[in-house]
């Protein structure tokens, strides 16, 4: 609508009809009664049409093309690396499929052979989106394409085709609060691009930048919900100032905060955390009077505690593993620690801000430019850095750009009014996929809502 206001010629195309697998489905029982997310799509397209946005017709694929897609998707039978490399017409659609499924299962060791049915469904969906998008781009020349995020199974094909046709690509995503969105003109999963974005926002910072930046660190340490994390705090299930760990007088305590592996893997196929941790552990255990606590990243949904189980194998007399589900206060551990280490967790910037020696094992993060965090370039440097007792940190203002970015990035909505992170009105209309009757029933009968959620 903003492009239209600028008299830009713009088409809108919905490519998501009748896919075997999408990121989200309505509950099967409701679908049986005709309550479908497709109703939301139809309403949305109608509203755009009323604003004179040109809606492209559905791209109908031939039976021959569908047969070839079926044949291609059914042929897959391999491991995760083979899925990443799996090509359709010489395009690696398997990469987006792997990314979606790792996020879906929250497991970076996701085994396609254990979920082959879902893998094949998503491969088919990715290829259908590819063919629908390709049919549009063959007919008409565009200077720019805007699509969502880019890494998922059903949006990655659009990114690949934009490159094929040499079309500029913009990725839309949520902003720092639920009242904002962001348009990225680069790959949002490329940390070198995000570092440029952080600098860009810092260059045009507001007069009250100091207050805004400090509020990020204060809110984190106080356990307040963070807007850019959808109003969630990972300390939700932790007890403030609680820890069973008793630090002795002359002990050198290192706390290693794990990063959520499935995120690194899904976004960048980065599987180096454990490898680098082993190197770190080998060196740290050579130091006298040194003990290590491994704080496993708290999970939002992981009831099976995959992450905790993975790290428990490193527990020993001098290595204590505190699980994701443990009530220990992560920030109390930060207070006790002499040194903070992580592969790529943002907590390194927080610890650095509060004056701790913070060591990053990854060479490529959002905050690689933050000089107050020590980034390890060669592991041969690590021993002397860990053992050096006197630590003179760089200026703490180095930590502010990341905090300011997390608190401010994005563009205010003009046509959408958010109620919260998940609901809102577009052009004054409720776009919920649920009929109003069901919404009223949920409000009146919370138990029914709970039953449907569990169902």
Buried (B, 14 or more C-beta within 10 A) or exposed (E): BEEBEEEEEBEBBBBBEEBBBBBEEBEEEBEEEEBBBBBBBEBBBEBBEEEEBEBBEEBEBEEEBBEBBBEBBEEBEBEBEEBBEBEBEEBBBBBBBBBBBBBBBBBBEBEBEEBBEBBBBBBBBBBBBBBBBBBBBEEEEBEEBBBEBBBBBBBBBBBBBBEEEEBEBBBBBBBBBBBBBBEBEBBBBBBEBBBEBBEEBBEEBEEEBEEBBBBBBEBBBEBEEBBBEBBEBBBEEBEEEEBEBEBEEEEBBBBBBBBBBBBBBBBBBBBBBBEBBEBBBEBBEEBEEBBBBBBBBBBEEBEEBBBBEBBEEBEEEEBBBBBBBBEBBBBBBBBBBBBBBBBBBBBBBBBBBBEBBBBBBBEBBBBBBBBBBBBBEEEEEBBEBBBEEEEEBEEEEBBBBBBBBBBBBBEEBEEBEBEEBEEBBBBEEBBBBBBEEBEEBBEEEEEEBEEBEEE
